[in-house]
Amino acid sequence: MKLQKSTHKTRLLEWFKTHNSITSLEAFRELGNTRLAATIFTLIDDGKAIEKETVAAPTRYNTNAYVTKYTLKQ
């Protein structure tokens, strides 16, 4: 039995099985992925339907930063 190598793609697909969406900060903290957009591009290139949405995220300076939230469409 051959084990599948854990890659950014496989970890992200596993994430989507239990979570609705992901941001770059979540990808960094939870998956160790510092290049989420590149991984998303690869998945889209592989035929996965991924939606992106810009959302406001509060900062420690009482302003909003705008980040992209990715969702895998079933």
C-alpha positions in Angstrom: 0.0 0.0 0.0 1.5 3.3 -1.1 0.8 6.4 1.0 -0.2 9.6 -0.8 2.3 12.4 -0.4 1.0 15.3 1.6 1.1 18.4 -0.6 -0.4 21.9 -0.4 -3.1 20.7 -2.8 -4.0 17.6 -0.8 -4.0 19.4 2.5 -6.2 22.1 1.0 -8.7 19.6 -0.4 -8.8 17.9 3.0 -9.5 21.2 4.6 -12.4 21.8 2.3 -14.0 18.5 3.4 -14.6 19.9 6.9 -14.6 23.7 6.3 -16.6 25.9 4.1 -13.9 28.4 3.1 -10.3 29.5 3.7 -8.3 32.8 3.8 -4.6 33.2 3.4 -4.1 33.7 7.1 -6.0 30.4 7.9 -3.9 28.6 5.2 -0.7 29.9 6.8 -1.7 29.0 10.4 -3.5 25.7 9.8 -1.8 24.3 6.7 1.6 26.0 6.6 0.8 27.3 3.1 2.2 30.7 2.5 1.1 30.8 -1.2 -2.6 30.0 -1.0 -3.4 31.8 -4.3 -0.9 29.7 -6.1 -2.4 26.5 -4.7 -5.9 27.7 -5.6 -4.7 28.5 -9.2 -3.3 24.9 -9.5 -6.6 23.4 -8.2 -8.6 25.6 -10.7 -6.2 24.4 -13.4 -7.0 20.8 -12.4 -10.7 21.5 -12.9 -11.9 22.3 -9.4 -14.6 25.0 -9.1 -13.4 27.5 -6.6 -15.2 30.8 -5.9 -13.4 33.8 -4.5 -14.9 36.7 -2.5 -13.3 39.8 -1.1 -14.2 40.3 2.6 -13.3 42.9 5.2 -11.2 41.8 8.1 -10.8 44.0 11.1 -7.2 45.0 12.0 -5.6 45.9 15.4 -5.7 49.6 14.2 -9.5 49.7 14.1 -9.6 49.7 10.3 -10.4 47.0 7.8 -8.1 45.1 5.6 -9.6 43.4 2.6 -8.7 39.7 2.1 -9.8 37.0 -0.3 -11.9 34.1 1.0 -11.9 31.0 -1.2 -14.8 28.5 -1.3 -14.8 25.1 -3.1 -18.0 24.6 -5.0 -19.4 21.0 -4.9 
